[in-house]
Amino acid sequence: MTSKNMTAATTDAEQVPAPVDLPEAGEEVNIDATENYFNRELSQLQFNYRVLKQALDTTHPLINRLIFCCIFSSNMDEFFEIRVAGLREQLKYGRETVGVDGMQPEQVLSEISRIAHEYIAEQYDILNNVLIPELEKENIHFVRRRDWTQAQADWVAAYFDEEVLPVVSPIGLDPSHPFPRLVNKSLNFIVELDGKDAFGRETGMAIVPAPRSLPRLVRLPDEICEAGDNLVFLSSMIHAHADKLFPGMEVKGCYQFRLTRNADLELEDDLEDLASALRGELLSRRFGDAVRLEVADNCPEELMHFLLREFGLTERDLYKVHGPVNLTRLMAVGGLVDRPDLTYSHFSPSIPRQIRSKDSMFDAIRKRPLLLLHPYENFSPVVDLLRQAAKDPHVLAIRQTLYRSGADSEIVEALADAARRGKEVTAVIELRARFSEEENLELASRLQEAGVIVVYGVVGYKTHAKMILIVRREEGRLRRYVHLGTGNYHAGRLQFHDLRRIHR
């Protein structure tokens, strides 16, 4: 598919559920009929595809279109880590039950593989044939090795020697060095070698894990570039200087790959100590069963099959990509180039008129309830309410649910401050907020150290509710102030639609 017919073809190719004939009024519906249900996993795939299509929507600024392409990658990562991994677990343990949609796990996996291969191929087509050419027209360049000037090549060599080489740990594959356990979603290289290493060993193959501490995109200095913003991939640097990792040997080939593993956590509902069990599960999450292998499409077939054997995967799980194996890292472009004309314009949320001139949130809420519509209205009233409650001598207790709040949350600091000031503070923290489990464990420890009573939700359920209850003594009586909201108590995520109500 070429960029010329990309938009039309994408529209035609979108896979959406077939129309369903709605029953007439009074007509009896058979709720057991499989045709009345969509498969959950395939429906999620279609949602991810609609995200990818935003990368073709020219009403979005160009850099944000690139970000949509990256979000698709992030969504697909989670899809394989959780949804595909769950289906593979069913097959592994013989739990091949037919779903309400009439599909067995093996059928769903086959259909996922077919659709996901199409979607991912289209994603790279969009990147290479639409987004990158449009970025180049805007003087934003991903500079390839073959296009480096001598000055750029010299700068990259120096950067590699100073920043990359000291933290890279190549692993030669031989009887004393078996295939390493690779971290989930890490960037790696499989290297073909000829000759003997410093110890006289003939190592025909090696694995080079890319340091996770290093940026995947590096901006070239302006003084060695003609114009515009010029970016180089870390993978290009490693390809160019792989020979420095194997002195005395010839590098015959260097190919990037990436492994996705099962990242779902299996926890029983009747655990006596959820936090301890969760910590144990988190230690093994990075090394769960393999579910997907992404490989650069220039990698020789024999090396691809070698990797598949090592990870216990099949051709169905192999994704050959024409470009970087992890497009999520391209989100960094927005921070590396200063082009506000290519991103959404900055929006400053307003403060509701009801509280603009009020020093006390409690005074404002006593007059009438406050409705906040984010992102159009500021999140600060919620933070101000908790800060004032923490310092107010008339406030006796604060109770709050926390699902995702962020590492440096002002909300969390206000709760800790209230507890240190002697107030009764209770926090219901959902430890099983997916991919925020570790952050929430640390959050629970911080709050407990401050004197907050921490509860880990309700057994068998996830606590998604967003609620604050503040108990305050007023005129000899106890008054309750309540905050109810959708979304999260996470200021960084309020760029999305959210609704909150504060009342007494």
Buried (B, 14 or more C-beta within 10 A) or exposed (E): BEBEEBBEBBEEEEEEEEEEEEEEEEEEEEEEEEEEBBBBBBEBBBEBBEBBBBBBEEEBBBBBBBBBBBBBBBBBBBBBBBBBBBBBBBEEEEEEEEBBBEBBBEBBBEBBBEBBBEBBBBBBBBBEBBBBEBBEEBBBBBBEBEEBEEEBEEBBBEBBEEBBBEEBEBBBBBEEEEBEEBBBBBBBBBBBBEEEBEEEEEBBBBBBBBBEEBEBBBBBEEEBBEEBBBBBBBBBBBBBBBBBBBEEBEBEBBBBBBBBBBBBBEBEEEEEEBBEBBBEBBEEBBEBEBBBBBBBEEBEEEBBEBBBEBBEBEEBBBBBBEBBBBBBBBBBBBEBBEBEEBBEEEEEBEBBEBBEEBEEBBEBBBEEEBEBEBBEBBBBBBBBBBBBBBEBEEBBBBBBBBBBBBEEBBBBBBBBBBBBBEBBBBBBBBBBBBEBBEBBBEBBEBBBEBBBEBBBBEEEEEBEEBBBBBBBEEEEEEBEBBBBBEBBBBBEBBEEEBEBEBBB
